[in-house]
Amino acid sequence: MNEASHLTLLAWDNSRHHAPGLIWAYRGAAGQAPQPIAPKDIEAALAAPGGWVWLHVDLIDQRAHSWISHACALPQSAHAILEGHEDSMALAHEKGVVHGIAADLHGETGRRSTTIGRLHFAVTDRLLVTGRRHSLAAVEEVNKALSQQLQPATAFELFGAIVLAFCGSASGRLALATKQLDEVEDRLVTERLADERRRIKEVRRLGVSLHRPIAAQVALFLDENRAGWELSAGAHEILGKLAARLKRLDREVVMVNDRARLLQEEVAAELADESNRSLKALAVMSALLLPGTLIVGIFGMNTEGLPLTHTHGGFLLAMLLAGGATGLFYWLLLRAGADLKF
C-alpha cells in the first residue's frame, strides 16, 4: 500500500469520530422522541434496522461530500445533487431515493429574512441527508421542533415537515405583505396618500423572489410521473400533499404580487395627478401675472414721455392699471371656458 492510500484510510478512520461538515445528526422512529447522535454512532445508526436517520451538513465544507459518499449508500445522481454545485430547483428519483433541490428562506437572527436559499436533499423512508450553504429558516424550525413534540415516523415525514415549515414561513411573510398593501390602499382611498412606492416595491420584491422558486417546485412536483417511482405508499402520499401545498402557496404569491402591481400603478397614477395639479396651478399663476408684468415692464422703460411720470399718485394709478389688466385677463379666460380649478 502506498503512502497516499495509507493517509486516505487514516482520514476515513478518523472521520468515524469526526464527520466533516456535519451540523447535526438525529435518529428516530415511529412513536419515539428523536435523539441527536454523535458522529461515532452514525455508522451504527445507519446499519440498525428500523427507524430513520437525519444527517444535515454544511456544503461550504469541501470535505462534507466525501464523508457522505463514504457513510451513505446513495445513487450517483443523489451524490451529484449533494455536492452543492447546482442551484436550480430539481426533483428526481433513482433506486428508491428521491433527491433534488428545494427552496427555503435564509435564517437570520433578529429579523425575518426574505432571501431565498437552497436546500439540497436526498431522502428515503429511513434516511434524510440535507445540505446547505447558509442557515435556513425551515430547517432550523424543524430542528427545534424535534426537541419538543415533533415525532416523524419516517424520514419522508421529516422531509415533508421541512417543506411545510417553509410554506408556513412564506405564508407568514405574505400575510405581513398583505397588511402593508391594506395600509397603502387605505391611504389611497382616503386621499391621504404619501409616497408609498417604497413599501409596494418591498412587497413586489418579496413576491418575485418567492414566486420563481415556488413555481419551479410546483412544476416539478406536478409534472413528474411518480407512479413508477419505487417508493412506499406513505412516501407517495407525502409527495402528493407537498405538491398540493406548494401549489396553494404559489397562488398566494401570485395574488399578492398582482395586487401589489395594481396598487403600484394606481399610486403612480395618483402621484402623477398630484404633479399635474401642481403644474397647472403654477401655469395659471404665471399666466395671470403676465398682464401685470407687461404693464410694470412698460412703466419701467427709461424713455422720455412715459405717462403718469409727473402725475400726483401716478404709482397708485399704474398699480391699479396692472391689477385691472390681470382681472381683465382672468375674465377673458373664464369666458373662453378655461378650467381654473386646482
Secondary structure, DSSP 8 states (H G I E B T S, - for coil): --HHHHHHHHHHHHHTTS-TTEEEEEEE-TTS--EE--GGGHHHHHHSSSSEEEEEEETTSTHHHHHHHHHS---HHHHHHHTT---S-EEEEETTEEEEEEEEEB--TTS----EEEEEEEE-SSEEEEEESS-BHHHHHHHHHHTTT---SSHHHHHHHHHHHHHHHHHHHHHHHHHHHHHHHHHHHTT-----HHHHHHHHHHHHHHHHHHHHHHHHHHHS-GGGS---HHHHHHHHHHHHHHHHHHHHHHHHHHHHHHHHHHHHHHHHHHHHHHHHHHHHHHHHHHHHHHHHHHHT---TT-TTSSSTTHHHHHHHHHHHHHHHHHHHHHHTT-----
